[in-house]
Amino acid sequence: MLELFTVIGFCLAGFSVIANDSVQTLGTWIASNRDKFKWTTLWAAASSVLIFTLVYGWVSSGNGDISFGRLTKIPYQEPQWYHALAPLALVLLTRKGIPVSTSFLVLSAFASTFVLEKMLMKSIMGYGLAAVVAYALWLLISKIVDEKEDVSEKSRKVWRVMQWSSTGFLWFTWLSHDVANIAVFLPRELSVVQLVLVIVFFVVGLGYIFYKRGGKIQDIVLAKQSTKYVRSATMIDLVYAFLLLYFKQMNNIPMSTTWVFVGLLCGRELALNTGLTKKGNLKSIFPIVAKDFLKLIVGLLVSVAIVLAIHYGEDAANMDEAGSASTEEVAAPAEAETSAEVQAVPTDSIAD
């Protein structure tokens, strides 16, 4: 049963990460290239970076761990049936286009409440910092370039190369964060065969996402201004990559990259609507920003509810085991006393 729960949990978590979180990284790239390149070309490029990242993490860890040290605070636990509820809920929410944090929903099912609190604080910090940085940067950028217009055909090739490079850097940085959301179901030391199976699963999942052109979560990217333009997509990817790199170097506590991504888009959207117009256009942009934030809160509430249910079930099971153990300990001395009394009866009495 252990192998069954491991496989089910890994597959659900893997599909959830690919369908929900990878679009944060590849969404602007898909949006600005899907009319220029075939989806198979984009799939092959993203898969090559994915394979390199997983192999690099596996080799550099020295012990076959692909989580890049993000699970040092979360020791390995044998997956149970209720651990699969978290990624299952994530799959269902992803189908509705809700950007749920995979880290909260999956990792928290294995983590202690102390680690969960640290993850939440780091993610809130990530959302706030991303929003502030994006707002300040795009206020400056809006004074230099007009993102409502695409680049000229002459400079498009240069920006295309820059975008592919920035997306590759972002894809690598993001994977070093979020691959832990899948690796938590696996032993911390993977064999070569296990590594190959993980890579095959990822590549196939990516193929499905590119075939679907990003899926439901892609709508969040397309709803923002100019994200389909190669220049805008390049700048978004670069800022997002450096933010993730900063938080990666901060500590090994996992965090929600979803919160960082949504914070980045919200800060950028606010800057574009206050920097490009004299009077601003906050009335039209506030519903979009509020809607994205509300989706994050809904995802967080679902995550916390599932995590608390799992911890409550584990605590109840531990109490039952402790109660059974104490009952056995009480019964054991009574049996010993009874056997001692029997042995103490004189042989003559038995004969009589």
N, C-alpha and C positions, 0 to 999 in steps of 0.2 A: 504493500500500500504506500510505503514511503516513496518508491520510485514513481508511482502513479500520481501522487499529489505534487511531487517535484515537477514532473512533466507538464501537468495541467497548469500549475501556477506559473511555470516558466513561459509556456505558450501564451497564456492570457496576458501576463505582464509584458512579454515581448511585443505582442500585437498592439497592446495599449500604448506602449512607449513609441512604437513606430507610427501608429495612426494619430496619436494625440500630440506627442512632444516633438517629433522630428519635423513637423510642419513649421514649428516655431523657427527652426534653423533653416530649413530649405524652402519655406513658403514664399519669401520674396524672390528667391532664385527661380523657383518653378513659375511664379507669376510673370516674371520678366523674360523667360526663355521658352515657355511652352509653345509660343507661336513661331519660334525661330528654329528649334531643334525638336526632334522626335523624342518621345518619352523614354524610349530605349537608350538613347544617347545620354540623357540626364541620369537615368538609372545606373548605367555603367560607370559614369563619373562618380556619383555618390557612393556606389558600392566599393570602388577602389579605395576611397578614403576610409570607408568603414572597415574594410579588411585590414588596411595598414594600421589603423588605430587599435583594433582588437589584438592583432598580433604584437604590436609594440607594447601594449599594456601587459599582455601575457608574458612577454620576454623580460621586460624591464622590472616586473615585480619580483622576479627571481624564484617564485614559488607557484606560478601558474594562476595568479589572481588577476582578473581582468577589470576589477573595480577601481583601479588607480588609487587605492588607499581610502576610498570613501566609506568603506564598511568596517574601519578599525574600531568604531564605537558600537558596531552592531555585530556581535558574534553570531556564528552560524547556528541556526536552529533547524531541526527537522520539520519540513513543511507539513502542515495538517490541512484538513479539508477547508477549515474556515479561513486559512491564509489566501485561498483562491478567491474568496468573496471580494477582496479589495480590487484586484485587476479585473474581475468580472463586472463590478460596478463601473469601473473606469471605461470598459468597452462600451457599456450601455450609454454612459454619459457622452462619450466621444461621438456616438451615433447621432446624438442630439446637438452636436456642435458646441458643447460646453468645454472650455479649456481647463480641465481639472489638473491639479498638481499630481503627477505620478509619484513624486517623492513622498508627499503627505500620505497618499492613499496606499501605496505599496510598502515603502520602507517602514512607515510607522506601525504597520501590523507586526513587524519583527522587533521594533525598537522599544526602549523603555520610555516612560512618560518624560523623563529628564531629557533624553535625546530629542523627543518630539518637540519639547519646549524650545530647545536650542535651534532646531530646524525651522520652527515657526518664526522665531525672532530674526534669524538670518534671512529668511525669505521676505519678511516685511521690510527689512533693511534693503534687500535687493530691489524690491518694487519701488521704494521711495528714492533710492539713489539713482536707479535707472530713469525714473520720471524726471528728476531734477537735472541730471546730466543731459538727457535728450532735449529737455525744454531749453536749456542754456545753449546747447550746441546748435539746435535748429533755429533759434532766434538769430544766431550769428550767420548760419548757412543761408537763411532766407534773405539776408541782406546782400548776399553775393550771387546766389543762383536762384532762379525761379523753377521750383520743382513741379509746378503745374504744367510745364512743358518738357518734353523729352529732349535728349541731346541730339545734335545734328548727325546725319549719316556719316560725316567725315570722322567724327570723334567717337562714334558708337563702338567701333572695333576695340579702341583703347579701353573704353569703359567696360566692354564685355570681358576683356582679359582681366582687368582689375576686379570685376565682380566674381568671376570664377575663382580667382585666387583668394579673395576675402571669404567667399563661401566655404572653400576648402578649409581655411584656417578656422572658421567658426564651427564647421561640422566636426572637426577634430576636437576643438575645445569643448563643445557641447557634449560629445560622446564621452569624454573623460569625466564629465559630471554625471550623466544620466544612465550610463551603462550599468551603474550600481543598482538601479531599480530593477534590473533583470537578474543581475548576478547574485542578488540576495537570496534567490531560490536555489542557487547552485552551491556545491562545495567550494570552499575558498581556493582549493588547488585543483585546477582542471587539467586533464590529460590532453594529449594532442587530438585524440579522436573527439573528445568532448568539445574542444575548441573549434574543430572543423564543423561539427553539428550546429554549434551556436552561430557560426559565420553563415552557414547555409540558410538557417532559419531567418537571420537578419536580412540577407540579400533577397530572399523570396518575398519577405514582408515589404521591403522597400519597393520591389517591383510592383506589388499591388497598389501601393500608395501613388507611385508615379503614373500607373495606368489610370487611377482614379483622379489624377491631377490634384492631389493634395487632400481630397476628401472634404468633410464638413468643416474641419478646423480652418481650412484654407479661406473660408468666407471672412474670417476675422482679419486676415491679411488683406484681402481684396477690398474690404470696406474702407481701408485707410487710403489717404490721398497719395497718388503717384507711386504706389508700391510696385506697380507693374513696369515702371521705368527702370532701366538698367542703372542709371546714376543713383537714383534714390535707394534702390535695393542694395547697391554696393555700400553706401554710407550706413544704412541700417545694419547690415551684416558686420561691418567693421566695429561699430560702437558696441553692438551686442557681444561680439567676440571678446573685446577687451574688458567689458564688464564681467563676463564669465571667468576670464583669466584672473581678474583681480580677486574674485570670490574664491576661486580655486586655490590661490596662493594664501588666502587668509587663514583657513584651517581645513580640517578633514570632515567637518560636520556637513552632511548632505543638505541641499537646499532645493527650493522649487525654482527651476529655471523658467517655468511658466510665468511666475510672478514677475521675474525680471523682464521677460519678453513683453508682457502686457503693459508693464510700467513704462518700458521704452516707447512702445507705440503710442501710449496715452500722452506722455510728455511731448513727443514729436508732434502729435496731432494738435495739442494745445498751442504749441509754438507756431505752427503753420497758420493757425486761425487767429493769432494775435499779432504775428509779425508781418504777414503778407497783406493785411488789410488795415486801413486807418482806424476803423471803428471796431474791428474784431468781429468774430462770428461765433461767440461762445454759446449762444442759444441753440445753434444747429449742431455743435460738436459735443456739447455736454451729454445729450442722450447716448451717443456712441461710447463715450468714456465711461459713463455710469453703467451702461449695459455690460461692458467688458468686466468692470470691477464686480458687478453683481454676480456674473457668472463665476468669477474667482471665489466669491464668498459662498455661493451655493456648493461649488466643488469642495471647498474647505469644510463646510458643515457636514457634507456626506462623508468626507474622509474621517473627520473626528468621530462621527457616529459609529462608523464601521470599526475604527480602531478601539474605541471604548468598549464596543460589544465584544471584540476579540479578547481584550484584556480582562473584561469581566468574566467571560467564559473560561479563560485560562485560570483566573484566580479561583473560580468556583471548583474547577477540576482539581486544582492543587489542594483546596480545602477538603474535598472528598477523599483524595488520596491520603492526606494527613490524618483525617478521621478514621479511615480504614486501618492505617498503620497503628494508630493509638489503640484501636479496638483489639487488634491482634496482640499488641504488647500486653494489654490487660488480661486477655484470655490466656496467654502463655503461662504466666505465673500461677493462675488458678489450676491449669492442667497439671503443672509441676507439683503443686501442693497435693492434689488428688492422688497422683501416682506415688508420691512420697508416703501418704497415709496407707495406701494399699500395701506398699512394701514393708511398712512398720507393723502390720498385723502379724502376730506370732504364728508360726507354722502349726503348733499344737491346736490353736483355736480353729484353724482351717480344717484340721483333721477331725476334731470333735464335731 
